[in-house]
Amino acid sequence: MTYCVALKIDAGLVMLADTRTNAGVDNISTYRKSFTWEIPGERAICLMTAGNLSITQGILTRLCEAIKRAEAGESVETILNATSMYRVAQIVGDLMRQMQDEHRVPLLNQGVGADATVMVSGQRAGGAHRIYMVYSPGNFIEATPDTPFFQIGEAKYGKPILDRVITPQSPMNEALKAVFLSMDATLKSNVSVDLPLDLVVIRTGELAISVNRRVQATDPDWVAISTGWADALRASFGTMPDVAI
């Protein structure tokens, strides 16, 4: 399985993804689920994927093939020349629909799920920073001030901390802590999600990938957040009043 989370705050976009992929308890692998593109000063884009790996890899392959064709001089629309982030989400949705049309029936006939989800985050010159959630049919929704974050994969464990602390006005340092704590809660409760993690930050108006970092189990920030949170929870639990019986 997987867990990916993306926050849209006034200060920018924060994306965190795990790398665990499994097809059963004896077939566990590590695959990157976070992918970035940028034209510094013009646009920065991050995609995170969950669901059927063959579907999401096919989408990424076709995105990259289109970019190579455009770089070779062909007149082809890509996520790097699309006129808006909305159009980027449409391109991803169209490819999702193509992959589903080609592979869903054969996959289902083999007893394999074909569902997949892609989160599209980024900003281009002249536009706002945005996050879209693209579903298996190719349709998508956008993050709003009322819902400033999206999750895909094993979302339930890491949602409470986000619900409690994240608003559009949250500063960047709090957003980073929140996604780390959200991931930590998921790792503690679900063995299908695991390190290493991929952290991507796109600050509002920079039009570049501000942070693109692989977080290992020994990463000092990760260790400090994870152990600090565990200690804080235990301390807080001890202050709770006893239940009368």
C-alpha positions in Angstrom: 0.0 0.0 0.0 1.2 3.6 0.4 0.6 6.9 2.2 1.0 10.2 0.5 0.0 13.6 1.9 0.0 17.1 0.3 -0.8 20.4 2.1 -1.7 23.7 0.5 -1.0 26.6 2.8 -0.5 30.3 2.1 3.3 29.8 2.3 3.4 27.0 -0.3 2.9 23.3 -0.9 4.3 20.5 1.2 4.3 16.9 -0.1 5.4 13.7 1.7 5.3 10.2 0.4 6.5 6.8 1.7 8.1 4.2 -0.6 6.6 0.9 0.5 5.0 -1.2 -2.2 3.7 -4.7 -1.5 1.9 -7.5 -3.3 1.6 -9.7 -0.3 3.6 -10.3 2.9 6.4 -12.1 1.0 6.7 -9.6 -1.9 7.7 -6.2 -0.4 9.6 -3.6 -2.5 10.6 0.0 -2.4 9.4 2.3 -5.2 9.5 6.1 -5.4 5.9 7.5 -5.4 6.9 11.2 -5.6 8.1 12.8 -8.9 9.0 16.3 -9.7 9.6 18.6 -12.7 10.6 22.2 -12.9 11.5 25.0 -15.2 13.0 27.4 -12.7 11.2 30.8 -12.7 8.4 29.4 -14.8 6.8 26.4 -13.1 7.3 23.6 -10.5 5.3 20.4 -10.4 5.1 17.4 -8.1 3.1 14.2 -8.7 2.4 11.6 -6.0 0.9 8.2 -6.9 -1.0 5.4 -5.2 -2.8 2.3 -6.3 -2.0 -0.1 -9.1 1.7 0.4 -9.9 1.4 -0.6 -13.5 -1.3 2.0 -14.1 0.7 4.8 -12.3 4.0 3.9 -13.9 2.3 3.9 -17.3 1.0 7.4 -16.7 4.4 8.6 -15.7 6.1 7.0 -18.7 3.7 8.7 -21.1 4.2 12.1 -19.4 7.9 11.7 -19.8 7.6 10.5 -23.4 5.6 13.6 -24.3 8.2 15.9 -22.7 11.0 14.2 -24.7 9.0 14.6 -27.9 8.4 18.3 -27.1 12.1 18.8 -26.4 12.9 17.2 -29.7 10.9 19.8 -31.5 7.5 18.2 -31.9 4.3 20.2 -31.3 2.9 18.3 -28.4 1.2 19.5 -25.2 3.0 18.4 -22.0 2.8 19.2 -18.3 5.8 21.6 -18.9 4.0 23.7 -21.5 0.4 23.5 -20.4 -1.2 26.9 -19.9 -2.3 26.3 -16.2 -2.1 23.8 -13.4 -5.7 23.0 -14.1 -4.7 21.9 -17.6 -1.8 19.9 -16.0 -4.4 18.0 -14.0 -6.5 17.5 -17.1 -3.5 16.0 -18.9 -2.9 13.6 -16.0 -6.6 12.7 -15.9 -6.7 12.0 -19.7 -3.7 9.6 -19.3 -5.4 8.0 -16.3 -8.5 7.4 -18.4 -6.4 5.9 -21.3 -4.5 3.5 -19.0 -7.8 2.4 -17.3 -9.4 1.9 -20.7 -6.5 -0.3 -21.9 -5.8 -2.3 -18.8 -8.8 -2.4 -16.4 -10.6 -5.3 -17.8 -7.6 -7.6 -18.2 -6.4 -6.7 -14.7 -9.8 -7.4 -13.2 -10.1 -10.7 -15.1 -6.9 -11.7 -13.3 -8.3 -10.7 -9.9 -6.0 -7.6 -9.7 -7.4 -4.2 -8.7 -6.9 -1.4 -11.3 -7.8 1.6 -9.2 -5.1 4.3 -8.9 -4.9 7.9 -7.7 -2.5 10.7 -8.6 -2.1 14.0 -6.6 -0.9 16.9 -8.8 0.7 19.8 -7.0 2.5 22.8 -8.3 2.5 26.4 -9.5 3.2 28.1 -12.8 4.1 31.7 -13.6 1.0 33.8 -13.4 -1.1 31.3 -11.5 -1.7 30.3 -7.9 -0.2 27.2 -6.2 -2.7 24.4 -6.4 -3.3 20.7 -5.5 -5.5 18.4 -7.5 -6.6 14.8 -6.7 -7.0 12.7 -9.9 -9.1 9.6 -9.5 -9.3 6.4 -11.6 -12.0 7.6 -14.0 -9.8 10.6 -14.8 -11.9 13.2 -13.0 -10.4 15.3 -10.3 -11.0 17.8 -7.4 -9.0 20.7 -6.1 -7.8 21.5 -2.5 -9.6 24.5 -1.1 -9.2 26.7 2.0 -11.9 24.5 3.7 -9.9 21.4 2.8 -6.3 22.5 2.5 -4.8 19.0 2.3 -5.3 15.7 0.4 -4.2 12.2 1.3 -4.0 9.0 -0.8 -3.4 5.4 0.4 -3.6 4.6 4.1 -5.1 7.9 5.0 -7.0 7.3 8.2 -4.2 7.0 10.7 -2.5 10.3 9.8 -5.7 12.4 9.3 -6.5 13.5 12.9 -3.3 15.6 13.4 -3.9 17.4 10.1 -7.6 18.1 11.0 -6.5 19.6 14.3 -3.6 21.8 13.3 -3.6 22.6 9.6 -5.2 25.7 8.2 -4.3 27.8 5.1 -2.5 30.2 7.5 -0.3 27.6 9.1 3.4 28.6 8.8 5.7 26.4 6.9 7.5 25.0 10.0 4.2 23.8 11.4 3.2 22.2 8.1 6.4 20.3 8.0 5.9 19.0 11.5 2.4 18.1 10.7 3.2 15.9 7.7 6.0 14.2 9.6 3.6 13.5 12.5 0.9 12.3 10.1 3.3 9.9 8.5 4.7 8.7 11.9 1.2 7.8 13.0 0.6 5.8 9.8 3.9 4.0 10.1 3.2 3.0 13.7 -0.2 1.5 12.8 0.2 0.0 9.3 3.1 -2.2 8.1 2.2 -1.5 4.5 3.7 2.0 4.8 7.4 2.5 5.5 10.5 4.6 5.2 12.4 6.0 3.4 10.2 9.0 2.7 10.3 11.6 0.0 9.7 15.2 1.0 9.0 18.0 -1.5 8.4 21.6 -0.8 7.3 24.3 -3.3 7.3 27.7 -1.7 4.7 30.2 -3.0 6.0 32.3 -5.8 9.5 30.7 -6.1 8.4 28.7 -9.2 11.0 26.0 -8.4 11.4 22.9 -6.2 12.4 24.4 -2.9 13.1 21.1 -1.2 13.4 17.6 -2.7 14.8 15.4 0.1 15.0 11.6 0.8 14.2 11.0 4.5 15.8 7.9 5.9 15.1 6.2 9.3 18.2 7.9 10.7 17.4 11.4 9.5 17.8 13.6 12.6 14.7 15.7 11.9 12.6 12.5 11.5 14.1 10.9 14.7 13.5 14.1 16.7 9.9 14.5 15.6 9.0 10.8 16.0 10.6 10.3 19.5 9.5 13.8 20.7 5.9 13.1 19.7 5.9 9.7 21.4 7.3 11.3 24.6 4.8 14.1 24.5 1.9 11.7 24.0 3.0 9.6 27.0 3.4 12.7 29.1 0.0 14.1 28.1 -1.7 10.7 28.7 -0.4 10.8 32.3 -2.1 14.1 32.9 -5.6 12.9 31.8 -8.1 12.4 34.7 -9.0 8.9 35.6 -12.3 7.5 34.5 -14.8 6.9 37.3 -15.9 3.3 37.7 
